[in-house]
Amino acid sequence: LFFATGGYAGFAAAWFADLARKFRSVSIRERWTGGGFVGSVMGMGMAAGGFPCSGTVGAGVLILLSVFSVYFCGRAESVLQVKDDPRIILDEILGYLFSVSFLTVGSLQGNWTVLLAGFVLFRGFDVLKVPWPGAQKIRGGMGVVLDDVLAGITANLVIRFAVLPFIK
């Protein structure tokens, strides 16, 4: 539960989302300020802090993190007894890392254009469930993680072909 909730940061995000519901109607804006937002910010912090996002090491780390994410998110979903509980944010951290991986040689430290484009595009695709809305219907940890990884890969492709050519 500790890993899947981003060191319990997902609980704070859920608390703020519950508080927001008391003062306004539920809307798509909550998806931009809840657990998904917190997880994406944590992922951006990891990428900005030098998390390996390219090369063989980056590929290995992403594969390993993906396997662990499916396991930990599945276990957390069982413990919390809620399908894709908003307190589970490891999937958002992973999805964000996919959105910015392999876009530069070496570290992403200081490359704020890529980091911010990854954040905005990943959050948008995650909220809209692009490219495969049915991914969340898959049972267990795979269903929790897959939609975010696909949103991250989609964001990565958009950055690679529609953003990077204009900033290099």
N, C-alpha and C positions, 0 to 999 in steps of 0.2 A: 504494500500500500504506500509506503514511503516513496519508492521510486516512481510509481505510476502517478502519484499526485504531485510530483516535482518537489519532493521534500515537504509535503503537506501544503504547498502554496495553493494547490487546487481547492483546498478547503476554504481559504480566505476569499478566493474568487467566487466560490459558490455562496458564501455568506454575503458578499457585496451584491451579487445578482439577486438573492432573495430579498435583501433590503431594497433594491431598486424596484422590484415587483410591487412592493407595498406602496410606492409613491407614484408609479406610472404603469401604464398598460404594458404587457409583454409585447415586444416587437423584435424585429431582426437586429436592432441596435444592440440588444443584450449579447448577441453573439460576438460583437466587437469589443465588449467590455468584460466578459466573464472569463471562465477557465481557459478558453481558446486563446483569448488575448494574452493572458498571463503566460501561458505556455509558449506562445509565439515570441513574446518579449524575452523569456528565458532562453529560447533558442537563438535569438538574435544576439543576446549577451554572450552566449557560448561561441558563436561564430566570430563576433567582434573581438573576443578574448583570445582567439588563436586556436579554437577547436579545429582539428584537421579536417578540412573540407575539400581536399584535392589529392591526387596521386594515389598510389597503392595503399598507403596508410589510411587515407580518407575513405577509400572504398571499403577497406577491411573494417574500419570503425563503424561506418554506416550499416554494413551488413550485420555486424555483431550487435549493434544498437537496435536494429530492426528486429532481430530474433528475440533479444531480451525484452523489447517493448511489447511484442505480441504476447510473450509469457506474462510479464508483470501487469499489463493492462487487462489481460484475461483474468488473472487472479484477483485484481482489484475489483473488476466488474462482479465477480462471484461474491467477494466479501461485501461490497456495497449493495448488491442485489438490485442494481439499476443498469439497464442497457446503456452503454456509452455514457456513464455518469459524467456530468460536467466537471466534477472534481478530479477526474483522470485527465492529466494534461501532458503526460509523457508522449502521447501520440502527436500533439501539437508541436512539442519540442522537436521531435523527429521529422515531422512534415516540414517545419521551417528549415531544418538543416538540409533536407533534400532540395528545397527551393533555391539555396545559394551554393550548393556543392558543385565543384568542378567548373566554376565560372571564371576563376582566375588561377594563375599558377602560384602555388604557395598559399600563404595565409590571406584571409579576408580582412585582417586588421586594417582599419583606416579606409576601407573601400565602402564608404557610407552610401553611395548611390546604389550599389548592388544590395547591400544589407537592407536598405529602406524599400527598394523595389521588391525584394523578396518578401518583406513583411506585408506590404500592401497587397501584392498579388496573391500570396499564400492565404492571407486572411480572407480575401474576396472569394477565391476559389473554394476555400474550406466552408465558408458560409453558404455558398451557392451549390456546394457538393459537385463541383466540376472536377473531373470529367465523367464520373460514374456515380450517379445518385444512389444506386442500389448497393454500393459497397458496404454501407453501414448495416445492411440487413444480414450480412454474414455473421454467424454466431461467434461468440468469444472474442479473444484478443485480436484475431485477424480482422474482424469487422470493425473493431475500435480503431485499429492502426491503419488499415488499408486506405480508407477515404482520405486521410491526412497525407499519406505518402503520395497518393495519386495527385492530390491538390498541389503538393510540393513539387512533384515532377513537372506538372503542367506549368506552374509558375516559373520553374527553372527554364523550360523551353521558351516561354514568352520573353524572359529576361535575355536569354542567349540570342534569340533571333530578332527581337523588337526593341530591346533597350541597349544592350552592349554595343551594337554597331554605331549608335549615336553618341556614345560617351568615350569611345577609344580614339 
